[in-house]
Amino acid sequence: MRIEGSEQVEEAVSLAQQAEWQDITPIEQEEGEGSMCPIAYTDEYRELMGYLRAVMAVGEVSERALSLTARVIEENPGHYTVWVYRKRLVEELESDIAEELDWVCDISRKFPKNYQLWHHRESLVTRLWAPSSALLVSEDQRITNPVLRRELQFLDAAIDEDSKNFHAWSYRQWLVSTYALWTQELVFVDTMVNQDVRNNSAWNQRYFAMLANRNPSVVRLEPDVAKSEIEYVVEHIKLAPNNDSPWSYVTGLLLRHAPSMLYTDLLPRIKQLAADNAYQAAMTLTPFYWSALLDIYEQQAADHPDLKKQLVDESSAICDQLASETDIIHCRYWNFRKTSLDTC
Amino acid sequence: MVVDLDLTAHARYFKFCLNMLPSEAVSQDASRMTIAHLCLVGLATLGQLNDTLSETRRAQMVDWIYEQQIPRAGAYAGFRGGSLFGPHSSCSYAPANSANLAATYSALCSLLLLGDDLSRVDKHAILGAMRQLQLESGTFVPHPGTNEHDPRFIYCACAISSILNDWSGVDKDAATRYIAECSNYDGGMTQARFQESHGGHLYCCVASLSLMKKMDALPDRQRTLKWALFRQGGGYHGRTNKVPDVCYSFWIGAVVEMLGGHDFVDTGAVAYFIRQCEADIGGLAKWPGYRPDPLHASLGIVGYSFCCPEKFPRMSPELLLPESVLEAHRARQTQ
């Protein structure tokens, strides 16, 4: 109940006392003796649900039903059938979609991690501007369109609030893919990585933006693109060598899309960094550097069997070092990795 | 390991939750079946289920669960998430009284935990409805009328099929193809192709493959195991560069078990983190010093059992059930 000053706001008046609802008999919830995890409902929620059950039971299509679904969702956005009902009401009442999106925006702030809210958003956005129409204009025109601009602003705010909100990032991927906003995405990702070099959601988004919806199993990276990515990663490793994200990104990217460049290009660059006085200590102490070397040598040995013995010897020494000094918590894994080197 | 979990306090916590959840839990009103399942799993892992809940209470709970089974053909069949939908007889608009895959999975597990033989389960209705929830891409929606889809629901479909020992509701090849696409550049797995590697979705993907007996479909099993193992820095976290959260003791811990990596884990460190998450009032919280909730309490305790298996009933990593309960169920099925 919202109480302003000493007066109750209109909406907080019990439904039973409202003329609009006189024709409805609320339906009570049934609980047996074996009721499991019953919730100590507030009187307000209990009453709202009684009326909602009554209108949903017959599938009533009306403005009062629509506003009732809003009130219930604001208490419990996880009520999955209410969303199905609301979607139907919005369609059949021909509600203003922009206003519906306004409402979703308002409650999204309260429930940033609710799955149904984000999915409801998706269906509203595609109704407001069909992707097939959107793709007829340029990307610049698409991002200045009020619908998409608003979604991008909303996402900025959500990610600003919680830079790793999984739902926000995955909705962002949906928006960028559906409306082909690839150019602006690389810029956005770069901004986020520079804001927090340890934000793995941002690094993951870089992979997403690089591939731009192409099927990973058929993508080969052009050498100049791969080199540019290696440089980008090395510059960010310098900011914080003991940071999983850029290491996973570059080894994963190359392993999938330019495997030989793991040892022709990445290897010399990271060895150069490790030999640089300014970074030597930090590089030696981070498990990610040594683990990357193992991945690189494994690929190199697979491609060049003549070098295998030497690479296995070096890798063996690295596993020992990781197990005994650099990454002791995972020592059992490194010991196992050492024993499986020969069988690679 | 000198200090151990406060088993009595946690059993008491689950008992309280089964009896009543506070008003703040209203956002879980449609997921009570899942919360109930988690409480029962917690009690079962502590070896306290039959001591905490009398035979009468267990029978009453079984009846309550069956009251959530949608009786009519035509409406989406299975189990609904709670009784907030009202009496079945009052509803002529079918979507208002709908089951969903997660609640159906939790209902079946809960029935087994309470000692029921599933004889009142309408298996054909559940499997028939399930077929319609699988999309062409291979993933599942949880109920009709939504565009929400992800590995959680593939997992629920696989778990239901495994428990009912009937895969007619799942196109396994399509589901496997979808899961394989969820494999990410870092060896992790995620909700949909290109999204960030995530421990919860990793669990759903790997457990689904295990249940379908399609583990060979993992593009690089060793790399995936490594990703899972490297979520440990003390306790387990769920995504790269995030802080540990006790629920990943299960999501990641179970994946490590399924991929044969148990011997590579510093189980002492994981167990230590889990104990840090114990709350004074009983239960476990996601982080040390935070408020407990049934999900983190249950998953933390199951995760703890993976760390010291000799002290607890053996828990299935693929299904949130004790192995003994599963074995008894399989034995009944073959009779």
Interface residues (C-beta under 8 A of the other chain):
Chain A: I27 E28 Q29 E30 E31 G32 E33 G34 S35 M36 C37 P38 I39 A40 Y41 T42 Y45 M49 R53 M56 A57 V58 G59 E75 N76 P77 G78 H79 Y80 T81 W83 V84 Y85 K87 R88 F111 Y115 Q116 H119 E122 S123 K164 F166 W169 S170 Q173 R198 N199 N200 S201 N204 Q205 Y207 F208 L211 N213 P216 N243 D244 S245 S248 Y249 G252 L253 L255 R256 I329 H330 R332 Y333 F336
Chain B: C17 L18 N19 M20 L21 P22 S23 A25 V26 S27 Q28 D29 A30 S31 R32 M33 I35 A36 C39 R57 A59 Q60 M61 V62 D63 W64 I65 E67 G81 S83 L84 F85 G86 P87 S90 C91 S92 Y93 P95 A96 N97 S98 N100 S110 P142 H143 P144 G145 T146 N147 E148 N184 Y185 D186 G187 Q191 A192 R193 F194 Q195 E196 S197 H198 K226 L229 F230 Q232 G233 G234 R239 T240 N241 K242 G261 D263 F264 V265 D266 A269 P294
